[in-house]
């Protein structure tokens, strides 16, 4: 959006993946140079843009923190960190008991599905799930209504979601949240998710 209005004529190039061996910095520099040639005259270029299924290191496409040699190359080449997130994962067992009820929406062509939660016939929240493959799903976002926050409703909804996904065949469930979002981190860890590490996306303000 520009000036509060949606713009349809803005497009930025994205380096979706950039991987090379730690002992081959020369290869990384060559790959990055070739990628940047394709950026044209754009004022901004993104790398490891936040999207799904783009990388085996982070299912949303960001660069996992263990790849310090790639991070170093990007920073030395004029890139800055755009977003820094905590990555979470959990295994599903299907044994969660809860009174929250799931109302799943239609599955989109992009393998995404919105889900509504209700308790005692009243809608209390919702979420959106991205199905990475037949056995892995990614939680894009989840919420409960403002007047329900802090009353354990979020945990009841998460239990219902975990059970729903398990019955659908999902066994691994991933998500992430901003490093500064301590409330969300506490929520995920309280509900069975294990912290996997930090992931990052990058951008440059000027093409070098």
N, C-alpha and C positions, 0 to 999 in steps of 0.2 A: 504494500500500500504506500502511496505517496501523498502526503498532505491529507491523510484521512480518506482518500479515495482509492479504489482498486485500480491498479494499472495493468494493462494487458500487453504492453510493448516493452517490458523490461526483462532481459534474459542474461543470466550469468553462466559462464562455463564452470563445470564441476569436474575435478579430478577424483573419480570415484574410488580408485585403488592405486596405490603406489608402494609396491613391496620389492625389496631387494635384500641380499645377504648383508649381514653386519660388516663383513670384511670387504665389501664391494661398494664403498661409497661412490666410486667413480661411476658405477652402473646406475646408482640412484640419481646422481647429478645428470647423467645423460637422459634418463627416463623423464625427469622433471623438466629438463630443457625442451624435450620433444613435446611434452604435454602443454607447456606454456606457449609453444608456437601456435597451438590450435586455439588459443584464447583470443586471438585477434587483438582488437583495440579496446577490449573491455577493461573498465577501471577496477573491477573486482573479480577475483577468481576464488572459488571454493575448493577445498580438499577434504576428503572423507566427510562429505555432506551427510547430515542426519537423514538417513533413509533406511529402508529395510532390505535385508538379504544381499547387501553389497559386499560383505566381507565375512570371512570365516573367523575373524578375530573379534568382531562385535556385530551382532546380527542386525543392528540398526545402521551400520555403515561407518561408524566412527572408528578412529585409530585407538587400539588398546595401548595402555601406558607402557607395557613391556617393550614396545617397539621404539626404544629411545633413539636409535640411530635414524629412524624415519622422522621422528619429532625434531631432532637436531637439524636435519637437512631442511625441513620446511621452515623452521625459524630462521636459519641462516640465509634462506632464500627470500625473506621478506614476508613470510606468512605469520599471522598471529592466531592465537587460540580464539575460536568463535564461541564454542560451548564446551563445557567440561562437566561430565556427568558421572555418577556412580552407577555401575552396571550390576544388576542383580539376576539371580537365577534360582529356580526351585524345581524339585521333582515332585510330580503329582502322584498321589496314592488312591484317591477316590474315596477315602474314609471319613471325609469331613461331614459333620452333622450341623445343620442350621435351619432356621425357620424362614430364611430369605428365599424368595422365589425368583427364578430367572425367566425373562421374556426376551429371547434372542430375536434380533432383526435379520433381514436377508443378508446373505453373503455376497459381497461385491465382487466384480471381476478382478479386483486387486487383492482378493483373499482377506478382506477386512469385514468385521462384523460388529455392529453396535448391540449392546445388551442393556436391558433395563432391569433394575432390582426392585422388588416390592416386598413389604412385610405387612401381614394382616390386610392385604388388599390395597395398600397404599404405596405408590411409587416413592422410593427413598433415595434413588441414585441411578447411576449408569456407568458404562465403560465402553471402550472400543478395543477389540482384539485383532491382531494381525496374525494369520496363520502362515508361518514360515515354510512349513512342510506338513506332512501328515501327522507327525508326532511332536512338533515344536510350535509353540505360539508365543506371541510377543504382546504384552500389555502396553497399548499406546497411552491410555489415560483412564483414570477411574475417579469417581466423585460420589459423595453423598450430599443430600440437601443440607443447606446451611444449618437448619435447626436440629439436624441429626448428628452433627459433628460432636465428637467427644462422648458419645453414648454407647459406643461399641457396635454401632450399626455398620461401620466400614468393615469390621472383622467378620460380621455375619454375612455381608455381601461377598467378601473375598472367599469365604468358605463355599458359598454357593457357586461362585465362578470356578473355583478349583475343581469342584465335583462335576460341574457341567462340562468343563474341558476334558476331564479324565474320561467321562462317558463318551465323549466325541473321539477319543483315541489319542489325545495329547498327553505326553508324559513329561516334557520339559517346558517350563513356563518362565519366560524372561521379561525383564523390564529395566527401566533406568529412570533416574531423576537427577536434577541439578545438584551439584556438590553443596550448594548453599541451602537446599531444601531439606532441612533437618527433620521437619515434620513428616514428610513423605518417606524419608529413610527409616525413621522409627516405625512407621506403619508397615513398610515392607518387611523389615526384620522381625517385627512382632508377628507377622503372618507367614513365616516360614521361608522367606527369601534370604539367600546368602549373598553377601557382597563379593563380587568377582574382581573388582578393580575399577580404575578410572579410564574413561574413554573420552576422546576429544575430536572436535571438528575444527577446521581452520579456514581462514580467508586472508586475502591480501588486498590492500587498498589500491595498489598500483602494480601493473605488470612490469617485472624487472627486465 
